[in-house]
Amino acid sequence: MTETLSPDARARAPRPLPKPGILDIAQYVPGKSAAEGVVDPVKLSGNENILGSSPKAREAYASAIDQLHLYPDGRANILREAVSATFKLPPQNLVFGCGSDELIHLIAQVFLEPGDNIVQAEYAFGAYAIAARACQGEVRSAPEPNFRIEVDGLLELVDERTRLVFVTNPANPTGTFLTGEELRRLQAALPPGVALVIDAAYCEFADDPNFDIGLELAQEVENVIVTRTFSKLHGLAALRVGWAYAPEPIIDAVERIRAPFNVNIPAQLAAVASLGDEEFQQKSIALVRQWRPWLVQQLGGIGLDVIPSQANFILVGFPPGKSAAEAEAFLARRGLIIRGLAGYGLPNHLRLTIGREEHNRAMVEALADFLKA
Ligand SMILES: *Cc1c(COP(=O)(O)O)cnc(C)c1O
């Protein structure tokens, strides 16, 4: 911890000092996007869509060229209507963000005052802790035995200062999931004044019959928020579009602090077009669902500890004596960039985004060669 300065000491400081806690935040480190000495490496470190984005979305994006001087519609009404119709959700229960990342920050700002806390799981997505700490909130992390979020572990950490519980479902970087039943049990056991935030960034890739996005639960109760994104399935990560479903009182609060023009015009147009392109979505989902079991089987077969995944990526653990960091470097030399997870407390694991056939085959071959060496 850096030294905590009183308001008085900050008033007398020789230069502007960030409020207490800010300098304790470790900056988010994204997956690598380049490999030294390799031209055109394949980026499988960010869970982006390997097929790119919908041709219809690309066309819609290009059509915005004559509107660059205009402020976007602050309510994102075209996108609101499209999401509302696609998912059968009331438009007044939706809020749109510059990525779901922004929505996570807004939710933290709405609910956390200094000394409040959030509860999350051990390997939770880094954005939750950053958002909480920026509000001078405390971060409590429940263990994830076998890389799975456990409802009871989360509940044990909830106290009278808990305002938010975050679960990623399916989770990143583990790929594991909570069943619909577990989500309901978690919600039912929380005090009604604690909001449960379900980050469903990867929900479209799940195919387990026990998986549930949580949108029905969210419509039955007053304390569930579900966040979604256009960054993964839709392949629009560059445009930064996310949305959330929440009960109206929560939407009302978030809307009061949201930057008024946070989703830009090309992003709104492309997102609407992408939602309408079911063929692209189906192709993207089918690719992941086709290669996920193959990769799990192959990677397990060469001696890696493979965590079963419901997302578009797979977490693998390295056997004793084999370094994940060395494997990451070895793969990079072959033009395959994947995600090191030391920052998530998983120094012996790597996370790889599922690619196209040639990438997946090259991945298995390279990892087999690494393990043999
Ligand atoms: C990628 C990802 C998101 C999406 O973030 P955006 O800001 O919408 O791009 C959200 N949550 C998790 C856990 C993710 O991995």
The ligand as an ORCA input file, in Angstrom:
! r2SCAN-3c Opt
* xyz 0 1
  C     -13.863     -9.467    -23.082
  C     -14.624     -9.370    -21.839
  C     -15.579     -8.389    -21.669
  C     -15.940     -7.438    -22.777
  O     -15.462     -6.197    -22.534
  P     -15.809     -5.015    -23.555
  O     -15.453     -3.820    -22.785
  O     -17.272     -5.118    -23.833
  O     -14.977     -5.230    -24.765
  C     -16.272     -8.323    -20.469
  N     -16.020     -9.193    -19.495
  C     -15.111    -10.169    -19.630
  C     -14.892    -11.127    -18.531
  C     -14.364    -10.272    -20.797
  O     -13.456    -11.227    -20.915
*
